[in-house]
Amino acid sequence: MDWKNHISSDPKIMHGTACFHGTRIPVSVVLDNLADGLSPDEILQQYPSLNRSHISAAISYAAELAREQVVLT
């Protein structure tokens, strides 16, 4: 999954937060919902402008960030 086909960051939209193309829905909202145990179907019900490709893109985006970032505790 090439997340770049579904996710972008524009300083004019949501202060540059990574959002799904054509929406003001931050990728972090989908990831937070998945982390809280919601199913993709539940997320898609809450955000009808998204589809399953957006969910996959969010996961791919998070995976790439995890490879690139080190979080110290």
Rosetta blueprint (number, residue, H / E / L):
1 M L
2 D L
3 W H
4 K H
5 N H
6 H L
7 I E
8 S E
9 S L
10 D L
11 P L
12 K L
13 I L
14 M H
15 H H
16 G H
17 T L
18 A L
19 C E
20 F E
21 H L
22 G L
23 T L
24 R L
25 I L
26 P E
27 V H
28 S H
29 V H
30 V H
31 L H
32 D H
33 N H
34 L H
35 A H
36 D L
37 G L
38 L L
39 S L
40 P H
41 D H
42 E H
43 I H
44 L H
45 Q H
46 Q H
47 Y L
48 P L
49 S L
50 L L
51 N L
52 R H
53 S H
54 H H
55 I H
56 S H
57 A H
58 A H
59 I H
60 S H
61 Y H
62 A H
63 A H
64 E H
65 L H
66 A H
67 R H
68 E H
69 Q L
70 V L
71 V L
72 L L
73 T L
